[in-house]
Amino acid sequence: MILTLSSKHRWISWLFIVLSAVFVAAIYKQLPQEIPSHWNFAGEVDDYQSKPLGAWLMTLLMIALWALMECLHVLSPKGYSIDSFRTTIGLITNLMLGFLLLIQVAQLSVALGVELELPTIIMVGVGVLFICLGNYLGKLRKNFFIGIRTPWTLASDEVWYKTHRMGSYCFVIIGAVLVSRAWWTIPQSLFIALIVALALVPTVYSFVIYRRLHRNDNED
């Protein structure tokens, strides 16, 4: 079976997963029977997961994510080879695994009684993740699994490329907005509207570019 990730990125992925498992195993006996799993907008815990699922969930998600990304090479249909951007997939995989590990460490630390502003940590973590993803988004080539997949990007290599160049800027801006919200108060409605607008820009842009490039295709 041909795997997607290079050996270098695979070792890093395994390292993140092993660190996650070792961390949980080391503190498992000290964890309470109820693990905080959700925080409301006020930063208060409003939901819990029972042990052991609450303790091991992130580790399981990391394993599932890694397994899925390794299988992309096999799952990709003919004509959508991912060989040209396997390095980018490896980087994106490890960024997401690192993010999940960060959230797991912070979540279980709170469960142990450590005073942390987990919603803020998550907000900043997601923001940094978006900024990093934005820097690699333009290196993705047309595929069915990762990227801005609209009917128009999947129909045209040029539309895919131009849309992901635009998407890179939007991702970085979204990330910067998320990070800045940890220190500057932004009205909730304005914050949500801004994120939604930035998320929609690449989709609308892909349609506009496609129509511009292929407006004469159906004129017969």
C-alpha positions in Angstrom: 0.0 0.0 0.0 1.4 3.4 -1.0 1.2 6.0 1.8 0.7 9.7 1.4 3.1 11.2 4.0 6.9 11.3 3.5 9.0 9.4 6.1 10.1 12.8 7.6 6.5 14.0 8.1 5.3 10.5 9.2 7.9 10.5 12.0 6.8 13.9 13.2 3.1 12.7 13.1 4.0 9.7 15.2 5.9 11.8 17.6 2.9 14.0 18.3 0.7 11.0 18.7 3.1 9.3 21.1 3.5 12.5 23.1 -0.3 12.7 23.4 -0.5 9.1 24.6 2.3 9.4 27.1 0.9 12.6 28.5 -2.5 11.0 29.1 -1.0 7.9 30.6 1.1 9.9 32.9 -1.7 11.9 34.4 -4.6 9.4 34.0 -4.9 8.4 37.6 -5.1 12.0 38.8 -7.8 12.9 36.3 -11.4 13.4 37.7 -14.2 11.2 36.5 -15.7 14.1 34.6 -13.5 15.9 32.1 -14.4 19.5 31.0 -15.2 19.3 27.2 -17.0 22.6 26.3 -16.8 26.2 27.3 -19.5 28.9 26.6 -18.8 32.4 25.3 -18.3 33.6 28.9 -15.5 31.1 29.3 -17.4 28.9 31.7 -17.5 25.1 31.5 -20.9 24.0 30.4 -20.4 20.3 29.4 -18.3 17.3 30.5 -17.2 14.0 29.1 -16.8 10.9 31.3 -13.5 9.3 31.8 -11.8 7.5 29.9 -13.3 8.9 26.7 -12.7 12.5 27.8 -9.1 11.7 28.6 -8.3 9.8 25.4 -10.6 11.5 22.8 -7.9 13.8 21.4 -5.4 11.0 21.1 -8.0 9.0 19.2 -8.8 12.0 16.9 -5.1 12.4 16.2 -4.7 8.8 15.2 -7.9 9.0 13.0 -6.6 12.2 11.3 -3.2 10.7 10.7 -4.7 7.5 9.2 -7.0 9.5 7.0 -4.2 11.7 5.6 -2.0 8.6 5.0 -4.8 7.1 2.9 -5.3 10.1 0.6 -2.9 8.8 -2.0 -5.0 5.7 -2.4 -8.4 7.5 -2.0 -7.6 10.1 -4.7 -9.4 9.3 -8.0 -7.6 9.0 -11.3 -6.6 12.4 -12.6 -6.2 13.9 -9.2 -2.8 12.8 -8.1 -1.4 14.4 -5.0 2.2 13.5 -5.6 3.2 17.1 -6.5 2.1 18.4 -3.1 2.7 15.5 -0.7 5.1 17.7 1.3 2.4 20.3 1.8 0.0 17.6 2.9 2.5 16.5 5.5 3.0 20.0 6.8 -0.7 20.6 7.1 -1.2 17.2 8.8 1.4 18.0 11.4 0.1 21.5 12.0 -3.4 20.0 12.8 -1.9 17.2 15.0 0.2 19.8 16.9 -3.0 21.9 17.4 -4.9 18.9 18.7 -2.0 18.1 21.1 -2.0 21.7 22.4 -5.8 21.6 23.0 -5.5 18.2 24.8 -2.7 19.4 27.1 -4.6 22.6 28.0 -8.0 20.7 28.4 -6.6 18.0 30.7 -4.5 20.6 32.7 -7.8 22.4 33.4 -9.3 19.1 34.5 -6.4 18.7 37.0 -7.2 22.1 38.5 -4.7 24.3 36.6 -6.1 27.8 36.1 -6.0 28.4 32.3 -8.2 30.5 30.0 -8.9 27.6 27.7 -11.2 29.5 25.4 -8.5 32.1 24.8 -5.9 29.4 24.2 -8.2 27.7 21.7 -8.9 31.1 20.0 -5.2 31.9 19.7 -4.4 28.3 18.7 -7.0 28.4 15.9 -5.8 31.8 14.8 -2.1 30.6 14.5 -3.3 27.5 12.7 -5.2 29.6 10.1 -2.2 31.8 9.6 0.1 28.8 9.1 -2.5 27.1 6.8 -2.8 30.3 4.8 0.9 30.2 4.0 0.6 26.7 2.6 -2.8 26.9 0.9 -1.4 28.2 -2.3 0.8 25.2 -2.7 -2.1 22.8 -2.9 -3.2 21.5 -6.3 -6.6 20.3 -7.4 -7.9 17.5 -5.2 -11.1 16.3 -3.5 -9.9 16.4 0.1 -7.9 19.5 1.2 -8.5 23.1 0.1 -11.3 25.3 -1.1 -13.4 22.7 -3.0 -16.2 24.4 -4.9 -17.7 23.3 -8.2 -15.7 25.9 -10.0 -12.3 25.2 -8.4 -12.7 21.5 -9.2 -13.6 22.3 -12.8 -10.6 24.3 -13.6 -6.9 24.2 -12.6 -6.6 27.9 -13.1 -9.6 28.7 -11.0 -8.2 26.4 -8.3 -4.9 28.2 -8.3 -6.3 31.7 -8.3 -8.9 30.9 -5.7 -6.3 29.4 -3.3 -4.0 32.4 -3.8 -6.9 34.6 -2.7 -7.8 32.1 0.1 -4.3 32.3 1.5 -4.8 36.0 2.2 -8.2 35.4 3.7 -6.9 32.6 6.0 -4.1 34.8 7.3 -6.5 37.7 7.9 -9.0 35.3 9.7 -6.1 34.0 11.8 -4.9 37.5 12.7 -8.5 38.5 13.7 -8.8 35.4 15.9 -5.4 36.0 17.6 -6.1 39.7 18.1 -9.5 39.0 19.8 -7.5 37.4 22.7 -6.3 40.9 23.6 -8.8 43.4 22.0 -12.5 43.3 22.6 -14.5 42.9 19.4 -18.3 42.9 19.5 -19.6 39.4 19.1 -21.9 40.1 16.2 -19.2 42.1 14.3 -16.6 39.3 15.0 -18.9 36.6 13.6 -19.9 38.7 10.6 -16.3 39.4 9.8 -15.2 35.7 10.0 -18.2 34.6 7.9 -17.5 37.3 5.3 -13.8 36.3 5.0 -14.8 32.7 4.8 -17.2 33.4 1.9 -14.8 35.5 -0.1 -12.9 32.6 -1.7 -16.1 30.8 -2.7 -17.6 33.9 -4.4 -14.2 34.6 -5.9 -14.0 31.1 -7.4 -17.4 31.6 -9.1 -16.5 35.0 -10.5 -13.1 33.8 -11.8 -14.7 30.8 -13.4 -17.3 32.9 -15.2 -14.7 35.3 -16.4 -12.4 32.6 -17.7 -15.1 30.3 -19.2 -17.9 32.8 -20.1 -17.7 31.7 -23.8 -17.7 28.0 -23.2 -21.5 27.6 -23.5 -22.0 30.1 -26.3 -23.0 27.9 -29.3 
